[in-house]
Amino acid sequence: MLKQSVIDNMKDIVEHCMGEETAACVATCPMHTNVKEYVRLIREGKGEEAIKVIREQLFLPGTLGRICAHPCEGKCKWNEMKSPMAIASLKRYAADHFDREEDWDFSVKKENGKKVAIIGAGPSGLQAALELRKEGCKVTVFEKMPVRGGMLRVGIPAYRLPRTVLEHEIHYLDCLGVDFELNCEIGKDKSFHEIIENFDSVIVAVGKQQGRVDRSLANWDASGVFHAAGFLKEAAMTQDVKESGQSVLVIGGGDVAMDCARTALRLPNTKKVYSACLEDSYNAMASSAHEIKGALAEGVKFNLAQAIQKIHTDENGRVAGVTLKKCISMFDEVGRFSPKFDEEDVRELKVDTIVFAIGQGVDAKFAQGILEQQQNSTFDCDKNTLQSTANEKVFIAGDASGESVIAIQALATGRRAAQSVMRFLQGADLLEGRQLKDTWTYETKLHMPVDWDAIKTQREDMRELDPNTRIHSFDEVALGYTKEEAQREADRCRQCECKLCMKECIMLNDFTECPKSLFKKYLENGYENMDRMIAYSCNECSQCTLKCPKEFDLKSTFKALKEEYAQENNGVVPLEELKDSDRMQEKECDDEYCTRLEGGSQMKIDLQKKKKTKYVFVPGCTVSAYSPEGVENVVRHLKDCLGQENVGALLQCCGKVTRFIGENKKFEERNKKAIDILDEMGAEVIITVCPSCYKVFKETAKKQKVIAYWDLMKNLIGIPESAKGIGKGSDVVFNIHDSCVTRDETSHHESVRWILDELGYQWEEIERNGNNTRCCGVGGMVCSSNPELYERVYTRRANDFNQHHIVTYCGSCRGTIQLAGKDSIHLLDLLYGQKYTKSQEKKRGYKTEAEMWKIRVETKERLNNFKDK
């Protein structure tokens, strides 16, 4: 069984891995439009595909592209630079240029015989109608006004939302077969009770169209006083407000207040427009920054931190002016809205019209007492299902539910209500197995670091009509993006997702979408029922951990899985493809291919004298099967510098391959054989050239210090005298490949580069090297377990280099990079060879097995016959 620590690590990854986490823009959108995808498609010039992605969730793309309060932009990563993506504007671009009626999806399920009434043709009601009609219900929408769209139609000015755009998009519901009864006021033309009786279910989506004024003020009902809803509705229907005068004061700091102020500027009689709000700065106002900016540009005069103390009237009972008082604070010590004023700090303002934009409520007269109304005027309903607490057939959507404030939230509640209605009609549980977050905003766990220093672009502002011209009509102010502008803006998108490990690791992409998904399967299915090739395809290079913002350790988990698979198979690797690796390792540890060289040139061991060899050079298996002369030359260099009697060598495998394939018991046995010999030799320092040997002996050699030959040269003995400056004038420029095994051994990286400088060769650094190096492909013995993956890994590594000639200091890496088509040379070849030039390039690819054993025997013989010189 897997150790509990391994299972706990899997659970930790499943719980905290961000690979499946949604981008903030998508999570924040209550309708969860795939922002990343459609922005990417716009960037790539694929507008037709972009609008299809948008319409998967939204049937009002052109409308929302103009009027959505875009909470998605508020969570955009670009807010860190105060320049969020113009997500709504890009949506509008896709809709304006690529949304064609012939491409709309008119599919509807078979008629199910159910009738649903929807009261209100605002955004929530329209969305609910769409969802239910698609499910095969007969849907009738009752609307008291002669127009459709609710507050989208009569609450949002035409200069922001042209009526033709809205009506064109609502026409989609006509095409689906939704019935509309306009000019039909429930409670007046038809009773609410009648609707409940005649339909299988009812959705109330009446919105908040009952405006408010401050009734605590004297003269609140004077001629010239309006609430925002009534003011905007009349302007929307007639492009005028008959009772509005020449000087208009709008009270409030939200978007509705800005709509009222900017609408007032466009009325025939208006000469001046003022705004007064409790907030003491533009940044503190609830309104969107672009709405405030638009109002300022058009000439609205703002009075910040002000409220009406008194309304003055003339002899005809019409507003003649106001006294404004200073607002000292808006909230009390616990954060509750409780404004305080300085009644002595006042100013006078001459106006003849006041518009209160201080909130709206639900007009519940139509319900005739059947529904329960809460103190905030909304109807009492279950937050999750939106089912009325008063009548199970009735569901509440939009602002009337208390679950929405802006249009996109209203649409989401329409969808949620429709989903509940379908469950209700089918007699199903309204909550069981339901993903409620699909219809509301939620917080994503995705947190992505961005190097903003490398990114200089700023938000692409949309062109607008000149302020001096546009205030004389209700023509649309924002002109939309050109193709070039849209693509520039879309190109800024960071395409937020984690999956940094997936972008780096080829192997993971063969088996999963992300680590969370993979280890969830391990936990659910059991490791014994998972494809064993997954674990045996890990290169153990740790790049996944380096890339992961949470530094999850996947390597140790895959290692543990391999160990468990082997243990369950009597200690032997169960993968047939790796059986030969075990056989090779066994030979590498056999006395036939191993030897030791004691201090001096003494070969025979005198156990009685127990002669000590202070420094023992361990060349490893791969270099020994590649360059016998290199091994011999290293020994000679060490003896010359450290003393003939002090230096010896050990040709004995460290056991790393056995560990790679999970055969822990065999590894311990084979490694112990090498350690016992080192102890017997009296070794105090182990000198390595193989990165794997260095790491293994650092862990298992308790009595010895381990140092790489490269570090020893740089820090103590220098390079051989005969090699100094040998590379000067060479026409070769090298790249360096650092082994992933010693990616964390910075001293090795520095020493190798120092050696090349001492040799006099030219070299260039590449990006993915040093601590950030990539595996050549051999790691984890993937070369044997998964050759096809191995080829893809080494091909990618070869493409990291910008030179043809590569210096390595790992025998396995050298062979693999040569196999990938590069001229790969071991550092020992440069230290102990002639000046290397392009004319000397020769094929050094993998030898046959027989050739490698022959070379290994030659290395053994050279050590056996070593003579001091």
C-alpha positions in Angstrom: 0.0 0.0 0.0 1.1 3.6 -0.7 2.5 5.4 2.3 0.1 7.8 3.9 2.4 10.7 3.2 2.1 10.0 -0.5 -1.7 9.9 -0.3 -1.6 13.1 1.7 0.5 14.7 -1.0 -2.0 13.6 -3.7 -4.9 15.1 -1.6 -3.0 18.3 -1.1 -2.5 18.6 -4.9 -6.2 17.8 -5.6 -7.3 20.4 -3.0 -5.0 23.2 -3.9 -3.8 22.7 -7.5 -5.0 25.6 -9.6 -5.0 23.7 -12.9 -8.8 23.4 -13.1 -9.4 26.8 -11.6 -11.4 29.3 -13.7 -9.9 32.7 -14.8 -11.3 35.5 -12.6 -13.1 37.1 -15.5 -15.1 33.9 -16.2 -15.7 33.1 -12.5 -16.9 36.7 -11.8 -19.4 36.8 -14.7 -22.7 35.4 -13.3 -23.3 33.8 -16.7 -19.7 32.5 -16.9 -19.1 33.6 -20.5 -15.9 32.1 -21.7 -14.1 35.4 -21.9 -10.7 33.9 -22.4 -11.7 32.0 -25.4 -13.6 34.7 -27.3 -10.9 37.2 -26.5 -8.3 34.8 -27.8 -10.3 34.2 -31.0 -10.7 38.0 -31.6 -6.9 38.3 -31.2 -6.5 35.6 -33.8 -8.9 37.3 -36.2 -11.6 34.7 -35.8 -14.6 36.9 -35.1 -17.1 34.3 -36.4 -15.9 31.8 -33.9 -15.7 34.4 -31.1 -19.4 35.3 -31.4 -20.4 31.6 -31.3 -18.5 31.3 -28.0 -20.3 34.3 -26.6 -23.7 33.1 -27.7 -23.2 29.8 -25.9 -24.1 31.8 -22.8 -25.5 35.2 -23.9 -28.3 36.0 -26.4 -27.7 39.8 -25.9 -24.1 40.2 -26.9 -24.5 43.6 -28.6 -26.6 44.9 -25.7 -24.3 43.7 -23.0 -21.2 44.8 -24.9 -22.6 48.3 -24.4 -24.3 48.4 -21.0 -23.0 45.6 -18.9 -21.5 46.8 -15.6 -18.8 44.2 -16.4 -17.9 42.9 -13.0 -15.4 40.7 -14.9 -13.3 43.7 -15.7 -13.2 44.5 -12.0 -11.4 41.2 -11.3 -9.2 41.3 -14.4 -5.5 40.7 -13.7 -4.7 43.9 -15.5 -6.2 45.8 -12.5 -2.8 45.4 -10.9 -1.7 48.0 -13.5 -5.0 49.9 -13.3 -5.8 49.0 -16.9 -8.3 46.2 -17.0 -9.1 44.5 -20.2 -12.0 46.1 -22.1 -14.0 42.8 -22.1 -17.4 44.3 -22.7 -16.1 46.4 -25.6 -14.6 43.3 -27.2 -17.9 41.5 -26.8 -19.6 44.4 -28.6 -17.0 44.3 -31.4 -17.8 40.6 -32.0 -21.5 41.2 -31.9 -21.4 44.3 -34.2 -19.2 42.7 -36.8 -20.0 39.0 -36.8 -23.4 38.3 -35.2 -25.7 37.1 -38.1 -29.2 35.9 -37.6 -28.7 33.0 -40.0 -26.1 31.7 -37.6 -28.4 31.7 -34.6 -29.2 28.4 -32.9 -33.0 27.9 -33.2 -33.1 24.4 -31.9 -35.9 23.6 -29.4 -36.6 20.3 -27.7 -39.8 18.5 -28.4 -42.9 20.2 -26.9 -43.4 18.9 -23.4 -47.0 20.1 -22.9 -46.1 22.5 -20.0 -47.1 26.2 -20.0 -45.1 28.8 -18.2 -46.0 32.4 -17.6 -43.3 35.1 -17.2 -44.3 38.5 -15.8 -41.9 41.1 -17.1 -40.0 41.4 -20.3 -36.8 42.7 -18.7 -33.5 40.8 -18.9 -34.3 38.2 -16.3 -37.7 37.4 -17.8 -36.3 37.2 -21.3 -33.5 34.9 -20.2 -36.0 32.6 -18.4 -38.2 32.6 -21.4 -35.3 31.5 -23.6 -34.2 28.7 -21.3 -37.7 27.3 -20.9 -38.6 27.5 -24.5 -35.4 25.6 -25.4 -36.6 22.9 -23.1 -39.9 22.5 -25.0 -42.2 24.6 -22.8 -44.8 26.9 -24.1 -43.8 30.3 -22.8 -45.8 33.5 -22.6 -44.3 36.8 -21.4 -46.6 39.4 -20.1 -45.3 43.0 -20.2 -47.3 46.1 -19.1 -45.3 48.4 -21.3 -45.7 48.6 -25.1 -42.0 47.7 -25.5 -39.7 44.8 -24.5 -36.5 44.9 -22.6 -37.6 46.3 -19.2 -35.1 48.7 -17.8 -32.7 47.9 -20.7 -35.3 49.7 -22.8 -36.6 52.4 -20.6 -33.9 52.8 -18.0 -30.8 52.9 -20.1 -30.5 55.9 -22.5 -30.3 55.4 -26.2 -26.9 57.1 -26.4 -25.6 54.1 -24.6 -27.9 51.4 -26.1 -29.5 52.0 -29.5 -33.0 50.6 -29.5 -32.4 48.8 -32.8 -29.6 46.7 -31.2 -31.8 45.6 -28.3 -34.8 44.8 -30.3 -32.8 42.9 -32.9 -31.4 40.6 -30.2 -34.8 40.1 -28.4 -36.1 39.0 -31.8 -34.2 35.8 -31.2 -37.0 34.8 -28.8 -39.6 35.4 -31.4 -37.7 33.0 -33.7 -37.8 30.4 -30.9 -41.5 30.7 -30.5 -41.8 32.7 -27.3 -45.2 34.5 -27.1 -45.4 38.1 -25.9 -48.4 40.0 -24.6 -47.5 43.6 -24.4 -49.6 46.4 -22.9 -50.8 43.8 -20.5 -50.6 44.8 -16.8 -51.0 42.0 -14.4 -53.3 43.0 -11.6 -55.2 45.3 -13.9 -55.7 43.6 -17.3 -55.3 40.1 -15.9 -55.3 39.0 -12.3 -52.2 37.4 -10.8 -54.5 34.7 -9.4 -55.7 33.9 -13.0 -52.1 33.6 -14.2 -51.3 31.2 -11.4 -54.3 29.1 -12.2 -53.9 28.9 -15.9 -50.2 28.1 -16.1 -48.1 25.2 -14.8 -45.6 27.6 -13.3 -45.0 31.3 -13.1 -41.8 33.4 -13.0 -42.1 36.9 -11.6 -39.5 39.1 -13.2 -41.0 42.6 -12.7 -37.8 44.4 -11.8 -37.5 47.5 -9.7 -39.3 50.2 -11.6 -40.7 52.1 -8.7 -38.5 55.1 -8.2 -37.7 56.8 -4.8 -37.5 60.4 -3.7 -36.4 61.8 -0.4 -39.7 62.2 1.4 -38.0 63.5 4.5 -37.5 66.9 2.7 -40.1 69.6 2.7 -41.5 70.2 -0.8 -40.4 66.7 -2.0 -43.6 66.6 -4.1 -43.1 70.0 -5.7 -43.4 70.4 -9.4 -40.1 69.6 -11.1 -39.2 66.8 -8.7 -38.7 63.4 -10.4 -37.5 59.9 -9.4 -34.9 58.4 -11.8 -37.1 55.6 -13.1 -39.9 57.9 -14.2 -37.4 60.5 -15.6 -35.5 57.9 -17.7 -38.6 56.1 -18.8 -40.2 59.2 -20.3 -37.0 60.3 -21.9 -36.6 56.8 -23.4 -40.1 56.7 -24.8 -40.3 60.3 -26.1 -36.7 61.7 -26.1 -38.1 64.4 -23.9 -39.4 65.0 -20.3 -42.1 67.6 -20.5 -42.0 68.8 -16.9 -38.2 69.1 -16.9 -36.8 72.6 -16.8 -33.6 74.4 -17.8 -31.5 73.7 -14.7 -31.4 70.1 -13.5 -29.9 68.8 -10.3 -29.4 65.0 -10.1 -29.0 63.5 -6.6 -26.9 60.3 -6.4 -23.5 58.8 -7.2 -24.3 55.6 -9.1 -24.6 54.8 -12.8 -28.3 55.6 -12.8 -27.5 59.1 -11.5 -25.0 59.5 -14.4 -27.6 58.2 -16.8 -30.1 60.8 -15.5 -27.5 63.6 -15.7 -26.3 62.8 -19.2 -29.9 62.3 -20.4 -30.9 65.7 -18.9 -28.2 67.3 -21.0 -29.8 66.0 -24.2 -33.3 67.3 -23.4 -34.5 70.2 -25.6 -35.0 72.7 -22.7 -31.9 71.9 -20.6 -29.2 74.5 -20.2 -27.3 73.4 -17.1 -27.0 70.0 -15.3 -25.6 69.6 -11.8 -24.8 66.5 -9.8 -24.7 66.1 -6.0 -23.6 63.0 -4.1 -22.5 62.1 -0.7 -19.1 60.7 -1.8 -16.2 63.1 -1.4 -14.3 61.9 -4.5 -14.9 60.5 -7.9 -13.0 57.3 -7.0 -15.4 56.8 -4.0 -18.5 57.1 -6.2 -20.5 54.0 -7.0 -20.7 54.9 -10.6 -18.4 53.4 -13.2 -15.3 55.6 -13.9 -16.1 55.8 -17.7 -19.6 57.1 -16.9 -18.2 59.8 -14.6 -15.6 60.7 -17.2 -18.4 60.9 -19.9 -20.5 63.2 -17.7 -17.6 65.5 -17.0 -16.7 65.7 -20.6 -20.3 66.6 -21.5 -20.4 69.4 -19.0 -22.1 68.1 -15.9 -21.1 70.2 -12.8 -20.4 67.9 -9.8 -20.9 68.8 -6.2 -19.1 66.2 -4.1 -19.9 65.4 -0.5 -23.1 67.4 -0.7 -26.8 66.6 0.1 -30.0 68.6 0.0 -30.8 70.4 3.2 -33.8 72.2 1.8 -35.9 72.4 -1.4 -37.0 75.9 -2.4 -40.1 76.5 -4.5 -41.6 79.5 -6.3 -45.0 81.0 -6.1 -46.3 78.3 -8.4 -45.1 75.5 -6.3 -42.2 74.6 -8.7 -38.7 73.9 -7.6 -36.7 77.2 -7.5 -33.5 76.0 -6.0 -31.9 74.0 -3.2 -29.7 74.5 -0.2 -26.9 72.0 -0.1 -25.1 70.9 3.1 -21.7 69.4 3.6 -21.5 65.6 4.1 -18.9 64.8 6.7 -19.1 61.0 6.6 -21.2 58.3 5.0 -20.7 55.4 7.3 -20.6 54.8 11.1 -17.8 53.1 13.0 -19.0 49.6 12.1 -19.5 50.4 8.4 -23.2 50.9 8.3 -24.6 53.6 6.0 -25.3 56.5 8.4 -24.3 59.8 6.8 -23.4 62.8 9.0 -23.7 66.4 7.9 -22.4 69.9 8.8 -25.6 71.8 8.9 -23.7 75.1 9.0 -21.6 74.4 5.9 -24.1 75.2 3.2 -24.3 76.6 -0.3 -27.2 77.7 -2.5 -27.9 76.3 -6.0 -30.6 77.7 -8.4 -32.3 74.8 -10.2 -35.8 74.2 -11.4 -35.6 70.4 -11.7 -34.5 67.7 -9.2 -34.0 64.1 -10.2 -33.6 61.7 -7.2 -31.4 58.7 -8.3 -31.2 57.2 -4.8 -32.6 53.7 -5.4 -35.7 51.9 -6.7 -38.1 49.4 -5.4 -40.5 46.7 -6.6 -44.1 47.7 -7.3 -46.0 44.7 -5.7 -49.6 45.8 -6.3 -50.0 43.3 -9.1 -49.4 40.4 -6.7 -52.6 41.2 -4.8 -51.1 40.0 -1.5 -50.3 36.5 -2.9 -46.6 36.9 -2.6 -44.7 37.9 0.5 -42.8 41.2 0.2 -39.7 41.9 2.2 -38.8 45.2 3.8 -36.5 46.0 0.9 -39.5 45.6 -1.4 -38.2 42.3 -3.0 -40.3 39.1 -2.9 -39.4 36.5 -0.3 -37.9 33.4 -2.1 -35.3 30.7 -1.6 -31.9 32.2 -2.5 -30.7 29.0 -4.2 -33.8 27.9 -6.1 -35.7 31.3 -6.3 -38.9 29.5 -5.5 -41.4 31.7 -3.7 -41.9 31.0 -0.1 -45.6 31.8 -0.5 -46.5 29.7 -3.5 -44.5 26.7 -4.8 -45.6 27.3 -8.4 -44.1 30.8 -8.4 -40.4 31.6 -8.9 -38.8 35.0 -8.6 -36.1 36.3 -11.0 -34.1 39.5 -11.5 -34.1 42.5 -9.2 -37.4 41.4 -7.6 -35.6 38.4 -6.1 -33.0 40.4 -4.3 -30.4 38.4 -6.1 -29.4 40.9 -8.8 -28.5 44.5 -9.1 -27.1 44.7 -12.7 -28.2 43.3 -16.0 -25.8 40.4 -16.2 -26.9 39.2 -12.7 -30.5 39.6 -13.7 -29.9 37.3 -16.7 -28.2 34.7 -14.4 -31.2 34.7 -12.1 -33.5 34.2 -15.1 -31.5 31.1 -16.0 -31.5 29.9 -12.4 -35.3 30.4 -12.0 -35.8 28.5 -15.3 -33.7 25.6 -14.2 -35.7 25.4 -11.0 -39.0 25.6 -12.9 -38.0 22.6 -15.1 -37.2 20.6 -12.0 -40.5 21.6 -10.5 -42.4 20.6 -13.6 -40.7 17.3 -13.7 -41.3 16.6 -10.0 -37.6 16.5 -9.3 -35.7 17.8 -6.3 -34.8 21.5 -6.8 -31.3 21.2 -5.4 -30.0 17.6 -5.7 -26.9 17.4 -7.9 -27.1 21.0 -9.0 -24.2 23.3 -9.6 -25.6 26.5 -8.3 -22.4 28.5 -8.9 -23.2 28.2 -12.6 -25.6 31.1 -12.2 -23.8 33.4 -9.8 -20.4 35.0 -9.2 -17.9 32.9 -7.3 -14.3 33.4 -6.2 -11.6 31.5 -8.1 -8.6 30.1 -6.4 -6.5 31.0 -9.4 -3.7 33.5 -8.6 -1.2 34.1 -11.3 2.0 36.1 -11.0 2.7 38.4 -13.9 6.0 40.1 -14.7 4.5 43.5 -15.5 7.9 45.0 -16.2 8.0 43.1 -19.4 4.5 44.3 -20.5 4.1 47.9 -21.6 0.7 48.0 -23.5 -2.3 49.9 -22.1 -6.0 49.6 -22.5 -7.3 50.5 -26.0 -9.9 53.2 -25.3 -12.9 53.2 -27.6 -13.4 56.3 -29.8 -16.4 58.5 -29.0 -18.4 61.3 -30.5 -17.2 64.7 -29.7 -18.8 65.8 -26.4 -19.8 69.2 -27.8 -21.7 67.5 -30.6 -23.2 64.5 -28.9 -25.1 66.3 -26.2 -27.5 67.6 -28.9 -28.9 64.1 -29.7 -29.4 60.6 -28.4 -27.0 59.1 -31.0 -24.7 56.4 -29.7 -21.6 57.9 -28.1 -19.2 55.0 -28.2 -18.2 54.3 -31.8 -16.9 50.7 -31.3 -13.6 49.1 -32.2 -12.1 48.7 -35.6 -10.5 45.3 -36.3 -7.1 46.6 -35.6 -8.2 48.2 -32.3 -10.0 45.0 -31.2 -7.0 42.9 -31.9 -4.6 45.2 -30.1 -6.9 45.1 -27.0 -7.4 41.3 -27.2 -3.6 40.9 -27.5 -3.3 42.3 -24.0 -5.2 39.4 -22.4 -3.0 37.3 -20.2 -5.2 34.2 -20.9 -5.1 33.6 -17.2 -4.7 30.0 -16.2 -2.2 28.1 -14.1 -1.2 24.9 -15.9 2.4 26.2 -15.9 3.5 22.6 -15.3 1.4 21.5 -18.3 3.1 24.1 -20.5 6.5 22.7 -19.5 6.0 19.0 -19.1 5.4 17.0 -22.3 4.7 13.8 -20.3 1.8 15.3 -18.2 0.0 16.4 -21.3 0.0 12.7 -22.5 -2.0 11.6 -19.5 -4.0 14.5 -18.0 -5.4 18.0 -18.2 -3.6 19.0 -15.0 -2.2 17.4 -11.9 -5.4 18.0 -9.9 -7.4 16.0 -12.5 -4.8 13.2 -12.6 -4.4 12.7 -8.8 -8.1 12.9 -8.3 -8.3 9.8 -10.5 -5.6 8.1 -8.5 -7.5 8.7 -5.3 -10.9 7.7 -6.8 -9.8 4.7 -8.8 -6.9 3.5 -6.7 -3.3 3.6 -7.8 -3.3 -0.1 -8.7 -6.0 0.5 -11.3 -4.2 3.4 -13.0 -1.9 3.0 -16.1 1.5 2.2 -14.7 3.1 3.9 -17.7 2.2 7.3 -16.2 4.6 6.9 -13.3 7.3 5.4 -15.5 7.1 8.3 -17.9 8.2 10.9 -15.4 11.7 12.2 -16.2 12.1 13.2 -12.5 13.5 16.5 -13.7 11.4 18.6 -11.2 10.5 21.2 -13.8 6.8 20.8 -12.8 7.7 21.8 -9.2 9.8 24.7 -10.4 7.0 26.1 -12.6 4.3 25.5 -10.0 3.3 28.6 -8.0 2.6 26.3 -5.1 5.7 24.2 -5.7 3.9 20.9 -5.6 6.2 17.9 -5.6 5.0 15.5 -8.3 8.3 13.8 -8.8 8.3 12.2 -5.3 4.8 11.0 -5.9 5.6 9.3 -9.2 8.8 7.8 -7.6 6.7 6.4 -4.7 4.3 4.9 -7.2 7.1 3.1 -9.0 8.5 1.8 -5.7 5.1 0.5 -4.8 4.6 -1.2 -8.2 8.0 -2.9 -7.8 7.4 -3.9 -4.2 4.1 -5.6 -5.2 6.1 -7.4 -7.9 8.5 -9.0 -5.5 10.9 -6.1 -5.7 11.2 -6.2 -9.5 10.0 -3.5 -11.9 6.7 -4.8 -13.4 7.1 -2.9 -16.7 8.5 -5.3 -19.4 10.1 -2.4 -21.1 12.4 -1.8 -18.1 13.5 -5.3 -17.4 16.5 -4.8 -19.6 17.5 -1.7 -17.6 17.6 -3.8 -14.5 19.7 -6.4 -16.2 22.2 -3.7 -17.5 22.5 -2.3 -14.0 23.2 -5.7 -12.5 26.1 -6.1 -15.0 27.4 -2.6 -14.1 27.7 -3.7 -10.5 29.3 -7.1 -11.3 32.9 -7.6 -10.5 33.5 -8.5 -14.1 33.1 -4.8 -15.1 34.3 -3.2 -11.8 37.6 -2.4 -10.2 39.4 -0.2 -7.8 42.6 1.7 -7.9 44.3 2.3 -4.5 46.6 5.2 -3.7 49.8 5.1 -5.7 49.7 2.4 -8.5 49.1 -0.5 -6.1 46.3 -2.6 -7.4 46.3 -5.5 -5.1 44.6 -4.8 -1.8 46.6 -5.5 1.4 43.8 -5.9 3.9 46.3 -6.2 6.8 47.9 -2.8 6.1 44.5 -1.2 5.4 46.1 1.4 3.2 44.0 4.6 3.0 43.2 6.4 -0.2 42.0 9.9 0.7 40.6 10.9 -2.6 38.7 8.4 -4.7 37.6 9.3 -8.2 34.3 7.6 -9.2 33.8 8.1 -13.0 30.4 6.4 -13.1 29.0 4.0 -15.6 28.3 6.2 -18.7 31.6 8.0 -18.9 33.4 4.7 -18.3 31.6 3.3 -21.3 32.4 6.4 -23.4 35.9 7.6 -22.7 38.5 5.3 -21.1 41.2 7.8 -21.9 39.2 10.5 -20.2 38.9 8.5 -17.0 42.6 7.7 -17.0 43.5 11.4 -17.6 41.3 12.6 -14.8 43.1 10.1 -12.4 46.5 11.3 -13.6 45.5 15.0 -13.2 44.2 14.3 -9.7 47.3 12.5 -8.7 49.6 15.2 -10.0 47.7 17.8 -8.0 46.7 16.0 -4.8 49.5 13.5 -4.4 50.2 10.2 -6.0 49.6 8.2 -2.8 46.4 10.1 -1.9 44.4 9.5 -5.1 42.6 6.3 -6.2 39.6 5.4 -8.3 36.5 3.2 -8.1 34.8 1.7 -11.1 31.6 0.6 -9.4 27.9 1.5 -10.1 26.1 3.8 -7.6 22.8 2.1 -8.4 20.9 5.1 -9.7 19.1 3.3 -12.5 17.7 0.8 -10.0 16.3 3.6 -8.0 14.9 5.3 -11.2 12.8 2.2 -11.9 11.6 1.8 -8.3 13.6 -1.2 -7.2 14.5 0.2 -3.8 15.8 -3.0 -2.2 18.1 -3.7 -5.1 19.3 -0.1 -5.1 20.2 -0.3 -1.4 22.1 -3.5 -2.1 24.0 -2.2 -5.1 24.7 1.1 -3.6 25.9 -0.5 -0.4 28.4 -2.5 -2.4 30.0 0.7 -3.6 29.8 2.4 -0.2 31.4 -0.5 1.5 34.4 -0.4 -0.9 34.8 3.3 -0.4 34.8 2.8 3.4 37.2 -0.1 3.0 39.6 2.1 0.9 39.5 4.7 3.7 38.1 7.4 1.3 37.6 10.8 2.8 36.6 12.6 -0.4 34.6 11.2 -3.4 35.3 13.0 -6.7 32.6 12.6 -9.4 32.1 13.7 -13.0 28.6 12.1 -13.3 25.7 14.3 -11.9 23.8 11.2 -10.9 26.7 9.7 -9.0 27.2 13.1 -7.3 23.6 13.2 -6.0 23.5 9.5 -5.0 26.7 9.6 -3.0 25.8 12.9 -1.4 22.9 11.1 0.1 24.3 7.7 0.8 28.0 8.2 1.6 27.9 9.1 5.3 31.7 9.0 5.9 32.9 10.9 2.8 32.6 14.4 1.4 31.5 14.5 -2.2 32.8 17.0 -4.7 32.4 17.4 -8.4 35.6 17.3 -10.4 34.6 20.7 -11.9 34.3 22.4 -8.6 37.6 20.8 -7.5 39.4 22.4 -10.5 37.8 25.8 -10.0 38.4 26.0 -6.3 41.6 24.1 -5.7 43.7 22.4 -8.4 42.9 24.3 -11.7 42.7 22.7 -15.1 45.6 20.7 -16.5 48.4 23.0 -17.6 48.4 21.4 -21.1 44.7 22.5 -21.5 45.0 26.1 -20.6 44.0 28.4 -23.5 43.9 25.4 -25.9 40.6 26.6 -27.4 41.7 30.1 -28.3 41.1 30.8 -32.0 38.7 27.9 -32.4 35.8 28.6 -34.9 33.4 26.7 -32.6 30.9 28.5 -30.4 29.4 26.2 -27.7 26.1 26.1 -25.9 26.2 24.4 -22.5 23.7 21.8 -21.3 23.3 21.6 -17.5 22.0 18.2 -16.2 18.6 18.4 -14.5 20.0 16.0 -11.8 22.2 18.8 -10.5 20.0 21.8 -11.4 20.3 23.0 -7.9 24.1 22.7 -7.7 24.9 26.3 -8.8 28.6 25.8 -8.2 28.7 23.1 -10.8 27.2 25.5 -13.4 29.7 28.2 -12.5 32.7 25.9 -12.5 31.9 24.4 -15.9 31.7 27.9 -17.4 34.9 28.9 -15.7 36.6 25.8 -17.2 35.5 26.8 -20.7 36.9 30.2 -20.1 40.2 28.8 -18.9 40.3 26.5 -22.0 39.7 29.6 -24.2 36.6 28.4 -26.0 33.7 30.6 -26.9 30.3 29.8 -25.5 26.8 31.3 -25.3 24.2 31.0 -22.6 20.7 29.8 -23.4 17.5 30.6 -21.5 16.6 27.2 -20.1 19.7 26.2 -18.3 21.3 26.3 -14.9 18.6 26.1 -12.2 16.0 26.3 -15.0 17.5 23.6 -17.2 15.5 21.0 -19.0 15.9 17.3 -19.0 17.6 15.7 -22.0 15.0 12.9 -21.9 16.9 10.1 -20.1 15.7 11.0 -16.6 13.6 8.4 -14.9 14.8 5.9 -17.6 12.0 7.2 -19.9 14.4 6.4 -22.7 13.6 2.7 -22.1 10.0 2.8 -20.7 8.5 5.3 -23.2 10.9 5.7 -26.2 8.3 7.8 -28.2 8.0 10.3 -25.3 11.8 10.2 -24.9 12.2 11.3 -28.6 9.8 14.2 -28.1 11.6 15.4 -25.0 15.1 15.3 -26.5 13.9 16.9 -29.7 12.5 19.8 -27.7 15.7 20.1 -25.7 17.7 20.2 -28.9 15.5 23.1 -30.1 16.4 25.1 -26.9 20.0 25.5 -28.2 21.0 28.3 -30.6 24.3 26.6 -31.5 25.1 23.3 -33.1 27.9 22.4 -30.8 26.9 21.5 -27.3 29.2 21.0 -24.2 27.8 18.5 -21.6 29.3 17.1 -18.4 26.9 14.2 -18.1 27.6 11.1 -20.1 23.9 10.2 -20.6 23.0 13.7 -21.6 25.9 13.8 -24.1 24.6 10.7 -25.9 21.0 11.9 -26.0 21.8 15.4 -27.3 24.0 13.8 -30.0 21.0 11.5 -30.8 18.9 14.7 -31.2 21.1 15.8 -34.0 23.5 18.2 -32.2 27.3 17.9 -32.1 27.5 17.0 -28.4 30.9 16.8 -26.7 31.7 15.9 -23.1 33.7 18.4 -21.2 36.4 15.8 -20.6 37.0 15.7 -24.4 37.8 19.4 -24.4 40.1 19.1 -21.3 42.1 16.2 -22.7 41.9 16.5 -26.4 43.3 18.6 -29.2 41.9 22.1 -30.0 38.3 21.5 -31.1 37.2 23.0 -34.4 34.3 22.5 -36.7 36.5 20.3 -38.9 36.9 17.9 -36.0 33.2 17.2 -35.5 32.5 13.5 -35.6 29.5 11.4 -34.8 29.5 10.3 -31.2 26.0 8.8 -30.9 25.0 5.9 -28.8 27.1 2.8 -29.1 25.7 -0.6 -29.3 25.4 -2.5 -26.1 28.3 -4.8 -27.0 30.5 -1.7 -27.9 29.7 -0.1 -24.5 30.6 -3.2 -22.5 33.8 -3.5 -24.5 34.7 0.2 -23.7 33.8 -0.4 -20.1 36.2 -3.3 -20.0 38.9 -1.1 -21.5 38.4 1.5 -18.8 38.7 -1.3 -16.2 41.9 -2.5 -17.8 43.4 1.0 -17.9 42.8 1.5 -14.2 44.2 -2.0 -13.4 47.3 -1.2 -15.4 47.6 2.4 -14.3 51.2 3.5 -13.7 52.3 6.7 -12.1 54.1 9.0 -14.4 
